[in-house]
């Protein structure tokens, strides 16, 4: 059981967000990474634990979407990008 904790503490990429993400606690202005590889800024958080309004800042598959806003379901958010990890 501690093996899973060690894995998360060490910064596993995909599972860390899914297992430990508290969508309610994410503040406006935070940067999040999405399951499709996109990065987005939190524009509004209704704090319902289900949805979050984001503005795309990096969309590798379709750069024309940068700047678009979209309401995103919690399962599509991997986690909050820590300062210095945006790339």
C-alpha positions as CSV (number, residue, x, y, z in Angstrom):
1,X,0.0,0.0,0.0
2,X,2.8,2.4,0.7
3,X,4.1,1.6,-2.8
4,X,1.2,3.6,-4.3
5,X,1.9,6.5,-1.9
6,X,5.5,6.6,-2.9
7,X,4.6,6.6,-6.6
8,X,2.3,9.6,-6.1
9,X,4.7,11.4,-3.9
10,X,7.4,10.9,-6.5
11,X,5.3,12.8,-9.1
12,X,3.7,10.1,-11.3
13,X,2.3,11.9,-14.4
14,X,-1.2,10.7,-15.2
15,X,-2.3,9.0,-12.0
16,X,-1.3,11.7,-9.6
17,X,-4.0,14.1,-11.0
18,X,-6.7,11.5,-11.3
19,X,-6.1,10.0,-7.8
20,X,-5.4,13.2,-5.8
21,X,-7.2,16.0,-7.7
22,X,-9.6,18.1,-5.6
23,X,-11.3,20.1,-8.3
24,X,-13.1,22.3,-5.6
25,X,-9.8,23.5,-4.3
26,X,-8.3,24.7,-7.6
27,X,-8.2,28.5,-7.7
28,X,-8.9,30.7,-10.6
29,X,-5.7,31.6,-12.4
30,X,-4.2,28.1,-11.8
31,X,-2.8,26.2,-14.8
32,X,-4.0,22.6,-15.3
33,X,-3.0,19.8,-17.7
34,X,-5.8,17.9,-19.5
35,X,-5.9,14.2,-20.6
36,X,-5.4,15.2,-24.2
37,X,-2.1,17.0,-23.4
38,X,-3.6,20.5,-23.5
39,X,-2.7,23.1,-20.9
40,X,-5.3,25.6,-19.7
41,X,-5.8,28.4,-17.2
42,X,-8.8,28.2,-14.8
43,X,-11.1,31.1,-15.6
44,X,-13.9,30.1,-13.2
45,X,-14.5,27.3,-10.7
46,X,-18.1,26.9,-9.6
47,X,-16.7,24.6,-6.8
48,X,-19.2,21.8,-7.5
49,X,-16.4,19.3,-7.9
50,X,-17.6,18.3,-11.4
51,X,-17.0,21.1,-13.8
52,X,-14.4,23.9,-14.3
53,X,-14.2,26.7,-16.9
54,X,-10.8,26.8,-18.6
55,X,-9.1,28.9,-21.2
56,X,-6.6,26.9,-23.4
57,X,-3.0,28.1,-23.2
58,X,-1.4,25.3,-25.1
59,X,-3.1,22.8,-27.5
60,X,-0.5,20.7,-29.3
61,X,-3.0,19.0,-31.6
62,X,-4.8,22.2,-32.7
63,X,-2.9,25.5,-31.8
64,X,-5.9,27.5,-33.3
65,X,-7.8,26.6,-30.1
66,X,-5.4,28.6,-27.8
67,X,-7.5,31.3,-26.1
68,X,-10.8,29.4,-26.4
69,X,-12.8,28.9,-23.2
70,X,-14.5,25.6,-22.4
71,X,-16.3,24.0,-19.5
72,X,-14.4,20.8,-18.7
73,X,-15.5,17.7,-16.7
74,X,-13.4,16.7,-13.7
75,X,-12.3,13.4,-15.4
76,X,-10.5,15.3,-18.2
77,X,-8.3,17.2,-15.7
78,X,-5.0,15.4,-14.9
79,X,-3.8,17.9,-12.3
80,X,-2.5,21.3,-11.5
81,X,0.7,22.3,-13.3
82,X,3.3,23.4,-10.7
83,X,5.3,26.5,-11.4
84,X,8.2,25.6,-13.7
85,X,6.5,22.5,-15.1
86,X,4.4,24.1,-17.9
87,X,6.5,22.6,-20.7
